[in-house]
Amino acid sequence: MAVLLGVIVALLAAQDHRERLAEGRFPEALVAADRLEGIEVARARVEVLFTAGDLRGALCEALAENVRDDLVVSWRATQIGLSLGHGDVAREGLARLRAGLASAAAPAEERSWWETEVARLAGDLEVLARREDQRRSALQRARATAIALLLLAGTLAAFLVTRADKARARPAGGRRDGR
């Protein structure tokens, strides 16, 4: 009887969580998520924070040690890492997702979906890596240009100061050839 009551409470908590999330009542959805059991708590909290637009909060929940091996949480961590432009986080999430998928006993249709999703995320990660490389290259070019301009400005300033000093050193009515 106690087991049946526990199952009913868990089902009601899950239903309450889904309703609050669908209604956009995020604080209440978080409270409902905390009434869930096991990994479902982390999954629900990550989903609420993600849906509410708190990507950093969702990422913190997804990177917690006790949920690192969960496929759903790793999938969401990878998505958030990509969204925030954190290639290292996305790479870690994708590696966890691949490892979890390799050890998961999932039906063929579900496995196929996960494999397609992993391939899509890997492609997105490659795009992000190229953008990061382009950004680093652009930053290096900008720094080199700034240094060159500073050197040019310093050289020009030195030239103008030297020229002004020579002009002041000449006699007022004198000729240039010294006669």
N, C-alpha and C positions, 0 to 999 in steps of 0.2 A: 504494500500500500504506500509506503514512504517513497519507494522508487517511482511509482506512478505519479504521486504528488510532485516529486522533483521534476519529472519530465513535463508535466503540465505547467509548472511554474516557469521552466526554461522556455517552453513554447510561447507562453504569454509574454515573457520578457522580450523574446525575439520579435514577436508581433508588435509589441509596444515600441520597440526600438525602430522597426521599419516604418511604422506609422508616423512617428515623430520626425524621422529623417525625411520622409516623403512630404511632410507638411512644412519642412524648413524650420522646425522648432529644434534647433541644434543643441542648446543647453539641455533640454529635456531628453533629447536623443542620446546625449552623453551619459546622463543619469541612467537611462534605460540600458545603455550598453554595459554599464558597470554591474548591472544585475544579471548579465549573461554569465556563462561558465567557460573556463578554459581559454583556448585560443580565440573563441568567438568574441571575448571581451576586446582583445587587441584588434581583431579584424573590424569589429564594429566601431571602435574609437577612431581607428585610422580612416575608415570610410566617412564618419561624421565630420571629422576635421577636414578631410579632403573636399567633401561636398560643400562644406561651409566656406571653403577658400583659404583655410589656414594650412597652407602647404608645409610650412616649417613645423608647425605642431604635429601634423600628420606624419611628417618625416621622422620627427623625434620618437613618436610612438612606434613607427615601423622599424626603427633601428634598435629598439630595445633588445637586450640580450635574450630574453625569454621567448621571443617570437621570430627570431632570425631564420629559422628553418621552415617557416610556413610559406607555401607557394603564393597564396593570395597576398600576404603582407610583403613578400619579396617583390612580387609583381608591382604592387602599388609603390613601394620604395623606389623601384626602377623608374616608374612613370614620373614620380615627383622629382627625382634626381635630374631626369631629362628636362622637365618643365622649368626647374630652377637653374638649369645650366650647370649643374654640379656633375661633371663627367665621372669623377672618382666615386661618388655615391651611386650613380647609375651603373657603373661597371661592377661595383660590389653587389648591388641588388641583382643585376643580371647573372652574375656568377652564382649567387645563392639560389636564384630561380632555376638555373640550369642544373645545379647539384640536386636541388629538391625534386625536380622533374625526373632526373635520372633514377632517383631512389623511390619515387612515388609509384604506387600501384593504382593507376587510374584506368578507367575504361578507354578503349581505343578512340572513341569520338572525342572524349575529354582531352586525352593525350594529344590528339591531333590539333585541337584548339590551342592548347598550351604551346605546342611546338611552333605553330604559326605565329602566336603572340611573341614568343622568344625571338623568332627570326625578325619580326617587325621591330621589336625593341632594339635588337642588335643593329639593325639598319639605322634606326634613329640615333643610336649611340655613335655610329660611324660618322653620321652627319654632324653631330655635336663635336666630335673629336676634330673633324676638319675645320669647323668654325673656330674651335679653340686654337688650332694651329695658325689659322689665318689671323686671328686676333693677336696672337703672340708675335707673328711676323710683322704685322702692321705696327704694333707697339715698338718693336726693335727699329723699324724704319723711322718711326716718329722720333724716337730717342736720338738716332744717328743724325737725322735732319736738324733737330734742335741743337745738338752739339756743334754741328757744322755751322749753323747760323750764329751761334754764340762766338765761335772762333772767328768767323767772318766779321762780326760786329766788333770784336776786340781788335782785330787787325785794322779795320777801317778807323776805329777810334784812335789807335796808336798812330796811324798815318796822318790823320787830321791834326792831332796834337803836335806831332813832329813838324808838320808843315806850318802850323800856327807859330810854333817856337822859332822857326827859321825866319818867318815873316817879321816877327817882333825883333829879331836880332839884327836885321838890316837897318842901316841908317835911314832916317826919314827921307832925305833927299838924294841919297846915294844911288849909284848905278849898280847893277847886278854884277858887272864884270870886275868890280873893285877899283876902277880908275877914278 
